[in-house]
Structures are given as structure tokens and as C-alpha cells.
Amino acid sequence: MKVLNKLIFFILVPILLLAVASLAGAYYWMHHPLDLPAEKVDIIVPSGTTPSGVSRLLNQAGIHVNQQAFVLMSRLAELDKKLKAGGYQVVRGDSPWLVVKRMADGDMTQRQLTIVEGWNLRQIRSALSQHPDIKQTLSGISDAELISRLGQNVGDWLSAQSISSRHAEGLFFPDTYIFSIGTPDVEILQRAARAQITVIDKAWPERQSGLPIKNPYEALILASIVEKETGKATDRARISGVFINRLRINMPLQTDPTVIYGMGEAYNGKIRKQDLLTDTPWNTYTRNGLPPSPIASVGKAALIAALQPESHQYLYFVSKGDGSSAFSATLPEHNKNVSTYILGRKP
């Protein structure tokens, strides 16, 4: 019996000690801070990535992780089937357990992009392409193709307007959009387009009666012009009223921002007389009525101003140089304002 007890002691005790040591070592490894090459390291986890794939991504990013141990930990904790695709950030002090738990919980790193009121689509696409955390999918894509990628709800909305426009300009609501690392650029534009449609569909039924605007898309066009012409917020509705008055009498809108938009990348910061005379679909000096598409992104305030313009007799306005505008009902009054505020001549 003494011999048996000794055998048990000398065989089982070392095994138990080894097991305890292994468990302690595993626990230490699971919760010990990882060695990072920087304070923060971003990791993009594609859809369908396994724990083994995550460990490879970590090692490729300069974070040394034992692949077998990482996989075993994930499986024993039953997190291996719960890993979610997206962008994650590993920060100094994180352990292997915190990393896999974060990915299983879908606790993704958030980024943001702001679409500014008055930006045109070229500026929006430039901001998207320059953002380091956005997945680029739209390089070389035309406006018509972009519209098709925005989703059926956007296409259906455009079709409901009874228009043939295939311009994506003006369809994206200016706002700050929060997203996770690795989000495709088109997904952000889809959200912005849905937001714009929601805003305009809510505002359209509240419009003034008798406006020379046939549908929400035309309201969006007018609102984009108001957006670009307004230097002072309190002038929006009055400026909109000027354009409404001109539309009612079939008078050319004669607004410089539409000319600039029609010039595209040829615009160098200045408009010459020749530019005003050069016909494009957006030149409101050479063509009556609204241009065929919006010329910029439209905020809610500009849209409301387009649908609820101030009622007055003004047909002209000119910038005073301080952000506000001087309004007039006749051409002689307008010429006098131009002389005062543009040419700098005293009355």
C-alpha cells in the first residue's frame, strides 16, 4: 500500500502540478497585454474570417500572436463562430482575450466623414477617396452607374419624378456619417441618398401652393442654387423668392453658381463674360428655367427655403460683400446696388 501511495504521489502530483501550471500559463497568456508596434493598430476583418485568419491578420500587422493558442482559446470560449466582419482597433494594453471578445461582440472602431452643405459630387467623391479608413469601390464609376449602385429605392424615387436625369448630383444629404473601418464608399453614399430622400419627401407636402416647381426633384434643383447663392442664413427664403418670381415670368435665373457648375474642372476661380455666354445645360444665362440637375448637396434649411420662399416683388439681388445681399424689384435699382456694392461707387 505504501508503494502504491508513493506511485500515486510521484505520478499524479506532477501531472496535477503540470496541469495547474498549464492553466495558469494559458490564463496569463490570454490576459497578458500584447506587444504592439504602435499605440493603436487597425485591423480589418473580412467576412467569413476564422480565428486562424484573425491571428494571421494580427501577425501581419506586427502583433505577434501564437496562432494555435489563439484558435484554441476562441474555440473553448465558443467564440470562433461569432466573429464579425468589420474594422477593429487593437490598443496598447489589449490582451488576446480582449481582442477576440471585441470581434465576437462586433465592437468595431468608429470613424466619421462629413459631407458639407454646398459640396458638389466631385468634392464628395474626393473626400471619400482620400479617407484612409474607407474601402474604395467607385473609382472610374460614372454618375449613371453610381445611381444604379445606390439601390432600388433611389432609382424608384428618381423614376417617380418623371424625369430622365441620370445625374447623381444633389442626391446626398450633407451630414456627418459614422462608420466602421473598412466600410465601402458606396455604402456611405447609400445612407446619404436615403437621408436626402427622407428629408425631401417629408418637406414636399408642406410646400407653398402655386409654386412653379413640378416635383421634389425640381425642388432639390432650386434648393441647390439657393444653397450656393446664400451667404447669410436669414437671406435664404428671400433669395428663393427671387428665383421663384423669375420662374413665374419665364425670366432667366442668371445665377453664377450654375455657370460655374457647367464649366466643371475648367473653372479656375473666375467667371469671364465669355463664360456667361458659353452655353451648357446648366448655364442659366443662356437657358430659361431650372438646370437639368442640382448643382450641389442641399441642407434642410435650403430645401425648406425653396419650398417655402418669402413672398415679395424682388427680381434681383447682389452680394454686399459681408455675406448678406441687397435686393431690388427693378433693373435700375439693381444697377444702383451693383454700382455700390460691386464697383464700390458711392451713391
Buried (B, 14 or more C-beta within 10 A) or exposed (E): EEEEEEEEEEEEEEEEEEEEEEEEEBEEBBEEEBEBEEEEBBBBBEEEBEBBBBBBBBBEBEBEBEBEBBBBBBEEBEBBEBBBBBBBBBBEEBBBBBBBBBBBEEBBBEBEBEBBBBBBBEBBBEBBEEBEBBBEEBEEBEBEEBBBBBBEEBEEBBEEBEBEBBBBBBBBBBBEBEBBBBBBBBBBBBBBBBBBBEBBEEBBEEBEEEBBBEBBBBBBBBBBBBBBBBBBEEBBBBBBBBBBBBBEEEEBBBBBBBBBBBBEEEEEEEBEEEBBEBEBEBBBBBBEBBBBBBBBBBBBBBBBBBBBBBEBEBBBBBBBEEEBBBBBBEEEBBBBBBBBBEEEEEE
